[in-house]
Amino acid sequence: MSNPAPFSRFEWMIAWRYLRAKRAEGGVSAMTWISLVGITLAVFALIATLAVRSGFRAEFVDTILGANAHVTLYSASYTGGTGAERNLTEYRDLAERVAQVDGVTRVAPLVKGQVMASLDGQTSGVEVFGIAAEDLATIPRVADPQEARGDLASFGGATIAIGSGVARELGADVGDVLRLISPDGAKTPFGTTPRVSNYEIGYVFTAGRYDIDRTRVYMPFEEAQTYFNAEGTASELEVMVDDPEAVDRLTLPILEAAGQGVILWTWKEASGSFLRALDIEDNVMFVILSVLVLIAAMNIVSGLIMLVKNKGRDIGILRTIGLTEGSILRVFFICGSMTGVIGTGLGVLFGVLFALYVDPIFSAVNWLSGGGAWDPSIRGLYALPAKLQWGDVLSAVALSLGLSFIVTIFPARRAARMNPVEALRYE
């Protein structure tokens, strides 16, 4: 008579009977439930953390690329009598040369400066970006922001655009007149006098990044040149590329097109330390949560050892009637692995639901905590982001199932090697 095929129907039937057995019948249903809940919570925590990690990085990078230059070009040498200026004088020719580089989508000259903004007795430090209206309309996080008031088409002349954080700090809105005060104003025989100019607010945007919305003011390029005493020059060139993630391959062609006397600075270099910190945190969190999954899987071992001990008599009878060691091993392997499979499935379900409905969940938590669960001034973003990536889900599933299957083998082997004579001696 040939041996039955592995994982035959009767092996599943016996395993299922043991799993649903009551404690009075020698089962360990309570321990099984504890193992199930532990695996579920561990997998849920792993997937939720991976989703938040991916969402935070994606949102952070998107706000960088959506409101800042992918590549910035500066003058390598100082100009001006005081040595405090480093402006580009031939910025138009430089912009035309760089724009010819394959992969560059836009080159815009900028005039930048830090000033004091004032409105109705309220003051705040802001950073002014002088930029042409047609170039401002191509900045994604400004032209198509999360929220906006006013009309971007009104930008020009004495009409400016400000971030929503600046508006909130000063109590400003569309149509108000904002006073900008620069300490580096007109030069007179008695020294440099502060420059004070009034500008109408035509557009208020929310880029989605706290530090951008809180400090940024856009001014027409020609007006910024006059305001900052930078006629005929630009502070820098803002370069946008078609593939920001692969910006490193364009640095050499851009430098060659720019020629001598220019310094290049990419967005990865500007935010490199933060991105590296995110990568380190991601790896550490994955290791920590993997340990939690392992601890939850170890509960399966405890429950299975108790089950093997309680079912010693049954094992002896099954071996006596002809079941092989392999069949016994598979029966108890099914008992342990089923807990891991069901727990992993429930954990994936809850983790996916959390990632998909993170906004209402976060809103409820924020409401219960009185609105202080998330401080955008510290975290930079306005809400808890989550991005579900199926690679993260698969890695969590593989980790949970792999650990569940591995830890189940040891007590299952113990059951399979049990001597039937010893098991039935005292029965």
PLY file of the C-alpha trace (Angstrom):
ply
format ascii 1.0
element vertex 427
property float x
property float y
property float z
element edge 426
property int vertex1
property int vertex2
end_header
0.00 0.00 0.00
1.47 3.36 -1.07
1.85 6.25 1.34
-0.72 9.05 1.05
0.28 12.24 -0.71
1.60 15.05 1.50
-1.05 17.37 2.93
-3.83 14.95 2.19
-7.42 15.68 3.09
-7.33 13.68 6.32
-4.29 15.65 7.55
-6.17 18.92 7.08
-9.22 17.40 8.80
-7.23 16.35 11.87
-5.44 19.70 12.06
-8.71 21.59 11.84
-10.20 19.45 14.58
-7.28 20.20 16.86
-7.44 23.95 16.12
-11.10 24.27 17.09
-10.93 21.87 20.02
-12.05 23.26 23.35
-9.74 23.30 26.32
-11.73 20.54 28.00
-10.97 18.36 25.00
-7.24 18.98 25.28
-7.17 21.93 22.87
-5.48 25.29 23.39
-7.98 27.60 21.75
-7.12 30.50 24.07
-3.43 30.33 23.16
-4.38 30.04 19.49
-6.43 33.22 19.72
-3.59 35.03 21.45
-1.20 33.98 18.69
-3.70 35.02 16.04
-4.21 38.47 17.55
-0.45 38.94 18.00
0.34 38.11 14.38
-2.52 40.33 13.17
-1.39 43.36 15.18
2.28 42.89 14.27
1.59 42.67 10.53
-0.84 45.59 10.75
1.77 47.72 12.52
4.42 46.75 9.96
2.28 47.60 6.92
0.94 50.81 8.48
4.45 51.98 9.35
5.80 51.15 5.90
2.87 53.00 4.29
3.41 56.10 6.44
7.15 55.92 5.78
6.62 55.76 2.02
3.95 58.46 2.13
6.07 60.84 4.19
9.08 60.47 1.92
6.99 60.82 -1.25
5.18 63.90 0.06
8.40 65.46 1.33
10.18 64.93 -1.99
7.12 66.12 -3.94
7.01 69.39 -2.00
10.71 69.89 -2.68
10.39 69.23 -6.40
7.07 71.02 -6.70
8.18 74.35 -5.25
11.98 74.45 -5.52
14.59 74.23 -8.22
15.85 70.81 -9.24
19.23 72.39 -9.97
20.44 75.84 -8.89
23.26 77.74 -10.57
25.22 80.42 -8.69
28.09 82.67 -9.58
31.40 81.31 -8.34
32.92 84.75 -7.80
31.85 87.74 -5.76
30.93 91.02 -7.41
30.32 94.35 -5.81
32.50 96.60 -3.76
31.64 95.09 -0.40
32.13 91.52 -1.52
28.71 90.70 -0.11
27.07 90.09 -3.49
27.41 87.10 -5.76
25.06 87.80 -8.64
24.97 86.54 -12.21
25.50 89.36 -14.69
25.17 87.44 -17.96
22.19 85.47 -16.75
20.19 85.67 -20.00
22.93 84.09 -22.15
23.63 81.57 -19.41
19.95 80.60 -19.22
19.77 80.11 -23.00
22.81 77.82 -23.00
21.58 75.70 -20.10
18.09 75.44 -21.61
19.63 73.66 -24.64
20.79 70.73 -22.49
18.84 67.57 -23.21
16.61 66.80 -20.21
16.28 70.42 -19.00
12.66 71.59 -19.16
12.92 75.16 -17.86
15.52 77.72 -16.77
14.38 80.78 -14.83
16.47 83.62 -13.39
15.68 84.56 -9.79
16.38 87.49 -7.50
16.23 86.47 -3.85
16.37 88.35 -0.62
15.15 88.30 2.96
13.01 91.20 4.14
10.50 92.16 6.81
6.80 92.08 5.89
4.35 94.29 7.76
0.56 94.66 7.76
-1.64 96.46 10.29
1.02 96.38 12.98
1.91 92.70 12.43
5.41 91.88 11.19
7.11 88.73 9.98
10.37 87.79 8.29
9.88 86.49 4.75
12.01 85.39 1.81
11.28 87.15 -1.48
11.66 85.30 -4.79
11.78 87.59 -7.80
10.56 85.59 -10.78
8.88 86.21 -14.11
5.13 85.59 -14.26
5.45 82.96 -17.00
8.03 81.06 -14.93
5.92 81.25 -11.76
3.01 79.69 -13.64
5.12 76.56 -14.26
5.84 75.85 -10.57
3.45 72.97 -9.72
2.94 73.66 -6.03
2.20 77.34 -6.73
0.22 77.13 -9.96
-1.74 74.08 -8.78
-1.57 74.23 -4.96
-3.55 72.37 -2.31
-5.50 75.55 -1.63
-5.45 79.00 -3.20
-7.16 82.36 -2.97
-7.08 85.03 -5.62
-5.86 84.75 -9.20
-2.33 83.89 -10.28
-2.93 85.84 -13.50
-2.93 89.05 -11.43
0.75 88.52 -10.60
2.85 91.34 -12.07
3.78 94.96 -11.55
3.06 95.84 -7.92
1.02 92.67 -7.29
2.68 89.78 -5.48
1.90 86.21 -4.40
2.40 84.99 -0.83
2.24 81.70 1.02
-0.76 80.90 3.20
1.49 80.77 6.28
2.62 84.34 5.67
-1.00 85.39 5.21
-2.01 83.63 8.42
0.86 85.17 10.39
0.04 88.71 9.24
-3.73 88.35 8.99
-3.50 89.17 5.28
-5.79 88.27 2.41
-6.20 88.94 -1.29
-6.48 92.64 -1.95
-4.56 93.77 1.13
-1.48 95.95 0.74
1.65 94.40 2.21
4.61 96.55 3.21
8.06 95.06 2.57
11.02 96.55 4.41
14.59 95.80 3.31
17.61 97.04 5.27
19.66 97.18 2.06
17.98 100.11 0.35
19.12 103.22 -1.41
22.70 104.34 -0.93
23.09 107.96 0.18
26.04 110.12 1.31
24.90 109.39 4.84
24.85 105.62 4.35
22.36 103.00 3.22
18.74 103.72 4.05
16.09 100.98 4.44
13.87 100.47 1.42
10.12 100.42 2.12
7.68 99.49 -0.64
4.00 98.58 -0.70
2.61 95.70 -2.77
-0.89 94.43 -3.30
-1.55 90.75 -2.55
-3.08 89.14 -5.62
-2.63 85.45 -4.86
-2.35 83.32 -1.72
-1.20 79.70 -2.16
-0.72 76.63 0.03
2.17 74.57 -1.30
1.72 71.86 1.34
5.02 72.47 3.11
4.97 74.54 6.29
8.35 76.23 5.88
7.53 77.24 2.31
4.06 78.60 3.07
5.33 80.36 6.18
8.17 82.33 4.57
7.79 82.60 0.80
6.75 85.69 -1.15
6.90 85.87 -4.95
7.57 89.24 -6.61
7.80 90.06 -10.34
11.38 89.70 -11.55
11.94 93.26 -12.80
10.39 94.69 -9.64
12.65 92.51 -7.49
15.71 93.72 -9.39
14.78 97.31 -8.57
13.81 96.56 -4.99
17.07 94.74 -4.17
19.34 97.08 -6.16
20.13 94.25 -8.57
19.44 95.87 -11.93
20.79 93.79 -14.78
21.68 90.81 -12.58
20.09 87.69 -11.08
20.84 85.98 -7.79
20.70 82.52 -9.32
19.24 80.37 -12.08
16.48 77.92 -11.26
16.74 74.83 -13.47
13.98 72.22 -13.83
14.63 68.80 -15.38
12.33 66.09 -16.71
13.56 63.39 -14.31
14.49 64.92 -10.92
15.39 61.53 -9.42
18.11 61.13 -12.07
19.38 64.69 -11.76
22.94 63.52 -11.11
23.41 62.44 -14.72
22.64 66.00 -15.88
25.04 67.85 -13.59
28.05 67.50 -15.89
26.21 68.55 -19.11
24.69 71.54 -17.29
28.08 72.61 -15.95
29.64 72.27 -19.39
26.86 74.39 -20.90
27.16 77.00 -18.16
30.88 77.40 -18.58
33.43 78.74 -16.13
32.57 80.71 -13.01
29.37 78.86 -12.10
28.57 76.67 -9.09
25.92 73.96 -9.35
23.75 72.75 -6.47
21.13 69.98 -6.90
18.04 69.34 -4.81
19.53 66.05 -3.58
22.56 67.88 -2.23
20.39 70.48 -0.55
18.18 67.86 1.13
20.66 64.99 1.23
21.10 64.88 5.00
17.36 64.71 5.60
16.84 62.04 2.96
19.68 59.96 4.42
18.12 60.32 7.88
14.82 59.07 6.46
16.54 56.04 4.91
18.27 55.18 8.19
15.01 55.58 10.09
13.24 53.37 7.57
15.75 50.55 8.03
15.69 50.81 11.83
11.89 50.81 11.97
11.70 47.78 9.68
14.11 45.85 11.91
12.22 46.80 15.08
8.85 45.84 13.64
10.32 42.61 12.27
11.28 41.73 15.84
7.67 42.37 16.87
6.51 39.96 14.17
9.02 37.39 15.44
7.75 37.80 19.02
4.18 37.32 17.81
5.24 34.24 15.86
6.86 32.78 18.97
3.39 32.62 20.55
2.59 30.04 17.89
5.42 27.89 19.25
4.06 28.12 22.79
0.59 27.17 21.69
1.80 24.34 19.51
4.00 22.88 22.26
1.01 22.84 24.59
-1.09 21.25 21.86
1.49 18.53 21.27
1.64 17.82 25.00
-2.14 17.60 25.31
-2.48 15.42 22.24
0.20 12.90 23.16
-2.36 10.09 23.46
-3.87 10.99 20.05
-0.43 11.00 18.48
0.27 7.54 19.84
-3.03 6.20 18.47
-2.48 7.81 15.07
1.01 6.35 14.82
-0.34 2.93 15.88
-2.99 2.86 13.15
-0.38 3.62 10.49
0.27 7.37 10.23
3.88 8.12 9.38
6.14 10.66 11.08
5.72 12.86 8.03
1.93 12.86 8.37
2.12 13.78 12.06
4.62 16.55 11.28
2.34 17.95 8.58
-0.74 17.83 10.84
0.89 19.98 13.49
2.62 22.14 10.87
-0.83 22.94 9.49
-2.05 23.77 13.00
0.72 26.32 13.52
0.93 27.73 10.02
-2.85 28.23 9.76
-2.62 30.64 12.67
0.13 32.53 10.89
-1.72 32.59 7.57
-5.01 33.81 9.06
-3.25 36.36 11.28
-1.19 37.62 8.33
-4.31 37.94 6.17
-6.14 39.94 8.83
-3.07 42.11 9.43
-2.79 42.87 5.71
-6.49 43.74 5.59
-6.30 46.16 8.51
-3.01 47.65 7.27
-4.37 48.28 3.78
-7.55 49.84 5.19
-5.44 52.09 7.42
-3.37 53.28 4.45
-6.46 53.91 2.31
-8.41 55.72 5.02
-5.56 57.43 6.86
-7.13 60.90 6.44
-10.40 60.20 8.33
-8.52 58.10 10.90
-6.03 60.90 11.46
-8.83 63.47 11.65
-10.56 61.41 14.34
-7.33 61.05 16.34
-6.62 64.75 15.95
-10.13 65.60 17.15
-9.88 63.29 20.16
-6.53 64.83 21.13
-7.87 68.36 20.91
-6.12 69.20 17.64
-2.54 68.78 18.81
-1.70 65.37 17.37
0.29 66.83 14.48
2.33 70.03 14.56
3.19 71.14 10.99
5.80 73.59 12.25
7.83 70.60 13.50
7.06 67.97 10.88
6.88 70.30 7.87
3.77 68.65 6.39
0.19 69.48 7.30
-1.16 65.96 7.63
-0.02 62.38 8.16
0.65 60.98 4.68
0.40 57.31 3.74
1.30 55.69 0.43
0.50 52.03 -0.05
3.17 50.25 -2.05
2.55 46.63 -2.88
6.24 45.87 -2.54
5.99 46.84 1.15
2.89 44.69 1.56
4.58 41.70 -0.05
7.67 42.11 2.13
5.48 42.19 5.26
3.56 39.10 4.11
6.76 37.23 3.25
8.30 38.10 6.62
5.25 37.07 8.63
4.57 33.83 6.76
8.24 32.92 6.67
8.66 33.33 10.42
5.36 31.53 11.11
6.36 28.55 8.99
9.88 28.34 10.38
8.96 28.47 14.07
6.20 25.91 13.50
8.59 23.26 12.24
10.32 22.65 15.58
7.30 21.65 17.74
5.84 19.78 14.74
9.03 17.70 14.49
8.82 17.00 18.22
5.33 15.63 17.74
6.38 13.53 14.75
9.28 11.93 16.65
7.19 11.07 19.68
7.41 7.35 20.53
3.87 5.89 20.35
4.68 3.33 23.05
5.77 6.05 25.46
2.76 8.16 24.51
0.31 5.31 25.34
2.14 3.74 28.30
0.22 5.59 31.00
-3.08 5.91 29.17
0 1
1 2
2 3
3 4
4 5
5 6
6 7
7 8
8 9
9 10
10 11
11 12
12 13
13 14
14 15
15 16
16 17
17 18
18 19
19 20
20 21
21 22
22 23
23 24
24 25
25 26
26 27
27 28
28 29
29 30
30 31
31 32
32 33
33 34
34 35
35 36
36 37
37 38
38 39
39 40
40 41
41 42
42 43
43 44
44 45
45 46
46 47
47 48
48 49
49 50
50 51
51 52
52 53
53 54
54 55
55 56
56 57
57 58
58 59
59 60
60 61
61 62
62 63
63 64
64 65
65 66
66 67
67 68
68 69
69 70
70 71
71 72
72 73
73 74
74 75
75 76
76 77
77 78
78 79
79 80
80 81
81 82
82 83
83 84
84 85
85 86
86 87
87 88
88 89
89 90
90 91
91 92
92 93
93 94
94 95
95 96
96 97
97 98
98 99
99 100
100 101
101 102
102 103
103 104
104 105
105 106
106 107
107 108
108 109
109 110
110 111
111 112
112 113
113 114
114 115
115 116
116 117
117 118
118 119
119 120
120 121
121 122
122 123
123 124
124 125
125 126
126 127
127 128
128 129
129 130
130 131
131 132
132 133
133 134
134 135
135 136
136 137
137 138
138 139
139 140
140 141
141 142
142 143
143 144
144 145
145 146
146 147
147 148
148 149
149 150
150 151
151 152
152 153
153 154
154 155
155 156
156 157
157 158
158 159
159 160
160 161
161 162
162 163
163 164
164 165
165 166
166 167
167 168
168 169
169 170
170 171
171 172
172 173
173 174
174 175
175 176
176 177
177 178
178 179
179 180
180 181
181 182
182 183
183 184
184 185
185 186
186 187
187 188
188 189
189 190
190 191
191 192
192 193
193 194
194 195
195 196
196 197
197 198
198 199
199 200
200 201
201 202
202 203
203 204
204 205
205 206
206 207
207 208
208 209
209 210
210 211
211 212
212 213
213 214
214 215
215 216
216 217
217 218
218 219
219 220
220 221
221 222
222 223
223 224
224 225
225 226
226 227
227 228
228 229
229 230
230 231
231 232
232 233
233 234
234 235
235 236
236 237
237 238
238 239
239 240
240 241
241 242
242 243
243 244
244 245
245 246
246 247
247 248
248 249
249 250
250 251
251 252
252 253
253 254
254 255
255 256
256 257
257 258
258 259
259 260
260 261
261 262
262 263
263 264
264 265
265 266
266 267
267 268
268 269
269 270
270 271
271 272
272 273
273 274
274 275
275 276
276 277
277 278
278 279
279 280
280 281
281 282
282 283
283 284
284 285
285 286
286 287
287 288
288 289
289 290
290 291
291 292
292 293
293 294
294 295
295 296
296 297
297 298
298 299
299 300
300 301
301 302
302 303
303 304
304 305
305 306
306 307
307 308
308 309
309 310
310 311
311 312
312 313
313 314
314 315
315 316
316 317
317 318
318 319
319 320
320 321
321 322
322 323
323 324
324 325
325 326
326 327
327 328
328 329
329 330
330 331
331 332
332 333
333 334
334 335
335 336
336 337
337 338
338 339
339 340
340 341
341 342
342 343
343 344
344 345
345 346
346 347
347 348
348 349
349 350
350 351
351 352
352 353
353 354
354 355
355 356
356 357
357 358
358 359
359 360
360 361
361 362
362 363
363 364
364 365
365 366
366 367
367 368
368 369
369 370
370 371
371 372
372 373
373 374
374 375
375 376
376 377
377 378
378 379
379 380
380 381
381 382
382 383
383 384
384 385
385 386
386 387
387 388
388 389
389 390
390 391
391 392
392 393
393 394
394 395
395 396
396 397
397 398
398 399
399 400
400 401
401 402
402 403
403 404
404 405
405 406
406 407
407 408
408 409
409 410
410 411
411 412
412 413
413 414
414 415
415 416
416 417
417 418
418 419
419 420
420 421
421 422
422 423
423 424
424 425
425 426
